[in-house]
Amino acid sequence: MSAAIEVAAAVLLLAGSVLAVLAGVGLQRFPDVFARIHAATKATTLGLVLIVFGAALRIGDAGDAAKLALVAILQFVTAPVAAHMVGRASYRAGTEMSDRTAVDELGDDRA
């Protein structure tokens, strides 16, 4: 395997890991469940995809890379839907929003 592919794989793995750590920091620092869902979904989805692409470059086998691509596709499909459902359920359960929340787009749908 060439050195350029090794470096690219390492950069992708490192970038994905940094995004996963930033998602964890966002879960600790953001004020309410809605902001935390945003942090967890956005950062970890992109982070996982970067890690998967880095691993696919590192492995080099087309069959294993296809399996990793399937993991990335399923992550892109399921994570936003799950976050939307958790957010909607939290809103309907009456979870308080942060004082810093400027717009309540679901305000009319609560009834």
C-alpha positions in Angstrom: 0.0 0.0 0.0 1.4 3.4 -0.9 2.4 6.0 1.6 -0.2 8.5 0.2 -3.1 6.1 0.9 -1.8 5.4 4.4 -1.6 9.1 5.1 -5.1 9.8 3.7 -6.5 6.9 5.7 -4.8 8.2 8.9 -6.1 11.7 8.3 -9.7 10.5 7.7 -9.6 8.3 10.8 -8.2 11.2 12.9 -10.8 13.6 11.6 -13.6 11.2 12.3 -12.4 10.6 15.8 -12.1 14.3 16.5 -15.7 14.8 15.3 -16.9 12.0 17.6 -15.1 13.6 20.6 -16.6 17.0 19.7 -20.1 15.3 19.7 -19.4 14.1 23.2 -18.3 17.6 24.3 -21.5 19.0 22.7 -23.6 16.5 24.7 -22.0 17.8 27.9 -22.1 21.5 27.1 -25.4 22.2 25.2 -28.3 23.4 27.4 -31.2 21.3 26.4 -32.2 18.0 24.8 -32.8 19.5 21.4 -29.4 21.0 21.1 -27.8 17.8 22.4 -29.6 15.8 19.7 -28.2 18.2 17.1 -24.7 17.7 18.4 -24.9 13.9 18.6 -26.5 13.4 15.2 -24.5 15.8 13.1 -21.1 15.3 14.4 -21.2 11.5 14.9 -22.8 10.9 11.5 -20.1 12.7 9.7 -17.4 11.3 12.1 -18.5 7.8 11.5 -18.5 8.2 7.7 -14.9 9.6 7.8 -13.8 6.7 10.0 -15.5 4.2 7.6 -13.8 5.8 4.6 -10.5 5.8 6.4 -10.9 2.1 7.3 -11.9 1.3 3.8 -8.7 2.9 2.5 -6.7 1.1 5.1 -8.2 -2.3 4.4 -8.0 -2.0 0.6 -10.3 -5.0 -0.1 -13.3 -4.2 -2.3 -15.6 -6.6 -0.5 -14.9 -5.2 2.9 -15.0 -1.7 1.6 -18.5 -2.4 0.3 -19.6 -3.6 3.7 -18.2 -0.4 5.3 -20.0 1.7 2.6 -23.3 -0.1 3.7 -22.6 0.9 7.3 -22.1 4.5 6.2 -25.3 4.5 4.2 -27.4 3.0 7.0 -26.0 5.6 9.4 -27.0 8.4 7.1 -30.5 7.0 6.8 -31.2 6.0 10.4 -29.5 8.6 12.6 -31.5 11.7 11.3 -34.7 9.8 11.5 -34.0 8.6 15.1 -33.0 12.1 16.2 -36.1 13.6 14.7 -38.3 11.0 16.5 -36.5 11.6 19.8 -36.8 15.4 19.4 -40.5 15.2 18.5 -41.2 12.9 21.4 -39.3 15.1 23.8 -41.2 18.2 22.6 -44.6 16.5 22.9 -43.7 15.3 26.4 -43.3 18.9 27.4 -39.5 19.1 27.7 -38.4 22.6 28.4 -36.4 24.5 25.8 -33.4 26.6 26.7 -33.9 30.3 27.2 -31.5 30.8 24.3 -33.9 29.1 21.9 -35.1 31.8 19.6 -37.7 30.0 17.4 -40.2 27.4 18.3 -41.2 25.9 15.0 -43.4 23.2 16.5 -45.4 25.6 18.7 -48.5 25.4 16.5 -48.3 21.6 16.2 -48.4 20.8 19.9 -52.1 20.5 20.2 
